[in-house]
């Protein structure tokens, strides 16, 4: 299998890292472990301390739903920007994102803030991928900017709402943090979770997320780096 992380162009001509392609013999494929996605953003560690990765930069549309806290969404946005993506945040609470946007990119606009419904066309390409973070409350309207090749969409829901079942069914990847027992039952039914997984959701510690993609389930602990903690504080479920 070969992967190539070509040059990633950000705003104002900023280039990301360039790497040569990697190849390996077909007989060695079984040694690979890509728990959540391909090359991409480290979202945390599993119970054995192994890094877990989500590949946001894809040639096909990719929708991620996070039922959880603002802290985790902001860490993912920072890390996506660190991979060379342009991050557009659609939010009705810009004040909660302003410090992060100003601190990211050493003055370059790698994270931009937009009012709900006002995200412009981003022109995503393989050399300039985009991640749109939708922080639009309990009932996010259908976005004018949707996922497309090289443009992924991460929607944050603080809790379940009437639109949650549709978002749960449509998302390619779903992350669930601590929820109430009633919410856990509904989520478990929609995602086809086992009884042990459903019962665990109301007991999760801050920073722990159950990531679900099809039949795959992965418990992940997200811990902030020193820089992330200095900017955002410690992991928390409640905002």
C-alpha positions as CSV (number, residue, x, y, z in Angstrom):
1,X,0.0,0.0,0.0
2,X,1.3,3.5,-0.8
3,X,0.5,6.7,0.9
4,X,1.6,10.2,-0.1
5,X,1.2,13.3,1.9
6,X,1.8,15.8,-0.8
7,X,2.4,19.5,-0.2
8,X,-0.4,21.0,1.8
9,X,-1.1,24.6,0.9
10,X,-2.7,26.8,3.5
11,X,-3.8,30.5,3.3
12,X,-1.4,33.1,2.0
13,X,0.9,30.6,0.3
14,X,1.8,28.6,3.4
15,X,3.0,25.1,2.6
16,X,2.7,22.1,4.9
17,X,5.3,19.3,5.2
18,X,6.3,17.3,2.2
19,X,7.1,13.6,2.4
20,X,8.1,11.1,-0.2
21,X,5.7,8.3,-0.9
22,X,5.8,5.2,1.3
23,X,5.6,1.6,-0.1
24,X,5.6,-1.8,1.4
25,X,5.2,-5.4,0.3
26,X,1.7,-6.8,0.0
27,X,2.7,-9.6,2.4
28,X,3.4,-7.0,5.1
29,X,0.0,-5.4,5.0
30,X,-1.2,-7.5,8.0
31,X,1.2,-5.7,10.2
32,X,-0.5,-2.4,9.7
33,X,-2.9,-1.0,12.3
34,X,-5.1,1.9,11.3
35,X,-7.6,1.9,14.1
36,X,-10.0,4.7,13.2
37,X,-8.7,6.2,10.0
38,X,-5.7,6.7,7.8
39,X,-3.0,9.3,8.0
40,X,-4.5,12.3,9.7
41,X,-5.2,13.8,13.1
42,X,-4.3,12.1,16.4
43,X,-7.5,12.2,18.4
44,X,-6.1,10.5,21.5
45,X,-4.9,7.1,22.8
46,X,-6.7,3.8,23.4
47,X,-6.7,1.9,26.6
48,X,-3.3,0.4,25.7
49,X,-1.8,3.8,25.0
50,X,-1.8,3.4,21.3
51,X,-2.4,6.6,19.3
52,X,-5.8,6.7,17.5
53,X,-6.0,8.6,14.2
54,X,-8.8,10.1,12.1
55,X,-8.1,10.9,8.5
56,X,-10.0,14.1,7.8
57,X,-8.3,14.7,4.4
58,X,-10.1,12.5,1.9
59,X,-10.9,12.4,-1.8
60,X,-14.5,11.6,-0.9
61,X,-17.0,13.5,1.3
62,X,-16.5,12.8,5.0
63,X,-19.0,13.7,7.8
64,X,-18.1,13.4,11.5
65,X,-20.6,13.9,14.4
66,X,-19.3,14.6,17.9
67,X,-21.9,14.5,20.7
68,X,-19.8,16.0,23.4
69,X,-18.0,19.0,24.7
70,X,-16.5,22.1,23.1
71,X,-13.1,21.3,24.5
72,X,-12.7,18.2,22.4
73,X,-14.0,19.9,19.2
74,X,-11.5,22.7,19.7
75,X,-8.6,20.3,20.2
76,X,-9.6,18.5,17.0
77,X,-9.7,21.8,15.2
78,X,-6.3,22.8,16.4
79,X,-4.8,19.5,15.4
80,X,-6.5,19.6,12.0
81,X,-4.9,23.0,11.4
82,X,-1.6,21.5,12.5
83,X,-1.8,19.0,9.6
84,X,-2.0,21.8,7.1
85,X,-5.8,22.1,6.7
86,X,-7.7,25.3,6.6
87,X,-10.3,25.1,9.4
88,X,-13.6,27.1,9.0
89,X,-15.6,27.3,12.2
90,X,-19.4,28.0,11.7
91,X,-20.6,29.1,15.1
92,X,-23.2,31.2,17.0
93,X,-20.8,31.7,19.9
94,X,-17.7,33.3,18.2
95,X,-16.5,34.5,21.6
96,X,-15.7,30.9,22.6
97,X,-13.5,30.5,19.5
98,X,-11.8,33.9,19.2
99,X,-8.8,33.2,21.4
100,X,-8.2,29.8,19.7
101,X,-8.4,31.3,16.2
102,X,-6.0,34.1,17.1
103,X,-3.5,31.8,18.7
104,X,-3.5,29.2,15.9
105,X,-1.1,29.5,12.9
106,X,1.2,32.1,14.4
107,X,-0.8,35.0,13.0
108,X,-1.9,33.2,9.8
109,X,-5.6,32.7,9.3
110,X,-5.6,28.9,9.4
111,X,-8.7,28.9,11.6
112,X,-11.4,31.3,10.5
113,X,-14.7,32.1,12.2
114,X,-18.1,32.5,10.4
115,X,-21.6,33.2,11.5
116,X,-24.1,30.3,11.2
117,X,-25.1,30.0,7.5
118,X,-22.3,32.3,6.4
119,X,-19.4,29.9,5.6
120,X,-18.2,30.9,2.1
121,X,-17.1,28.3,-0.6
122,X,-13.7,27.2,0.6
123,X,-12.2,25.9,-2.6
124,X,-10.8,22.7,-1.1
125,X,-8.3,20.8,-3.1
126,X,-5.9,17.9,-2.4
127,X,-3.2,20.5,-1.8
128,X,-5.4,22.7,0.3
129,X,-7.8,20.6,2.3
130,X,-10.5,22.0,4.5
131,X,-12.2,21.0,7.7
132,X,-15.5,22.8,8.5
133,X,-16.4,22.7,12.2
134,X,-20.1,23.3,12.8
135,X,-20.8,24.5,16.3
136,X,-24.4,25.6,15.8
137,X,-26.1,24.5,19.0
138,X,-28.7,21.8,19.5
139,X,-30.5,22.2,16.2
140,X,-27.8,23.0,13.6
141,X,-29.5,24.0,10.3
142,X,-28.7,22.1,7.1
143,X,-25.3,23.6,6.1
144,X,-24.9,25.6,2.9
145,X,-21.3,24.3,2.9
146,X,-21.3,20.5,2.9
147,X,-18.7,17.8,2.8
148,X,-17.0,17.2,-0.5
149,X,-13.7,15.9,-1.8
150,X,-11.0,17.2,0.5
151,X,-13.5,19.1,2.6
152,X,-14.7,17.2,5.7
153,X,-17.4,18.5,8.1
154,X,-17.3,18.0,11.9
155,X,-20.6,18.8,13.6
156,X,-20.7,19.3,17.3
157,X,-23.9,18.5,19.3
158,X,-23.7,19.2,23.0
159,X,-26.6,16.7,23.6
160,X,-29.2,14.9,21.7
161,X,-31.9,17.0,19.9
162,X,-34.6,16.3,17.4
163,X,-32.1,16.5,14.6
164,X,-29.7,14.1,16.2
165,X,-31.1,10.8,14.8
166,X,-30.6,12.1,11.2
167,X,-27.1,13.3,11.9
168,X,-26.2,10.0,13.6
169,X,-27.4,8.0,10.6
170,X,-25.8,10.2,8.0
171,X,-22.3,10.5,9.7
172,X,-19.4,8.4,8.6
173,X,-17.8,8.6,12.0
174,X,-19.6,9.3,15.3
175,X,-18.0,10.3,18.6
176,X,-20.0,10.1,21.8
177,X,-18.9,11.5,25.1
178,X,-20.7,11.3,28.5
179,X,-24.5,11.5,28.0
180,X,-27.5,10.8,30.2
181,X,-28.9,7.2,30.5
182,X,-31.9,8.1,28.4
183,X,-29.7,9.6,25.7
184,X,-27.4,6.6,25.8
185,X,-30.3,4.3,25.1
186,X,-31.4,6.2,22.1
187,X,-27.8,6.5,20.8
188,X,-27.3,2.8,21.4
189,X,-30.3,1.8,19.4
190,X,-29.4,4.0,16.4
191,X,-25.8,3.0,16.3
192,X,-26.4,-0.7,17.2
193,X,-24.2,-0.6,20.3
194,X,-23.9,-3.5,22.7
195,X,-25.4,-3.4,26.2
196,X,-22.0,-2.9,27.8
197,X,-21.2,0.0,25.5
198,X,-24.6,1.7,26.0
199,X,-24.3,1.3,29.8
200,X,-20.8,2.8,29.9
201,X,-21.8,6.1,28.1
202,X,-23.3,7.9,31.1
203,X,-20.2,7.0,33.2
204,X,-17.4,8.3,30.9
205,X,-14.7,10.6,32.3
206,X,-14.0,14.0,30.8
207,X,-11.9,13.5,27.7
208,X,-13.1,10.0,26.9
209,X,-15.0,9.4,23.7
210,X,-16.5,6.3,22.1
211,X,-15.8,6.6,18.4
212,X,-18.1,4.5,16.1
213,X,-17.7,3.9,12.4
214,X,-19.9,1.1,11.0
215,X,-19.1,-2.0,13.1
216,X,-15.9,-0.5,14.5
217,X,-15.9,0.9,18.1
218,X,-12.9,2.5,19.8
219,X,-12.7,4.1,23.3
220,X,-10.3,7.0,23.1
221,X,-8.8,9.3,25.8
222,X,-8.0,12.7,24.5
223,X,-5.4,14.6,26.6
224,X,-4.2,18.1,25.8
225,X,-0.6,18.9,25.1
226,X,1.0,21.5,27.2
227,X,0.2,24.1,24.5
228,X,-3.4,23.0,24.2
229,X,-3.9,22.9,27.9
230,X,-2.4,26.4,28.3
231,X,-4.9,27.7,25.6
232,X,-8.0,25.7,26.4
233,X,-7.6,24.4,29.9
234,X,-8.0,20.7,30.9
235,X,-10.3,18.3,29.2
236,X,-14.0,18.8,30.2
237,X,-17.4,17.6,29.0
238,X,-19.4,20.6,30.1
239,X,-18.8,24.0,28.6
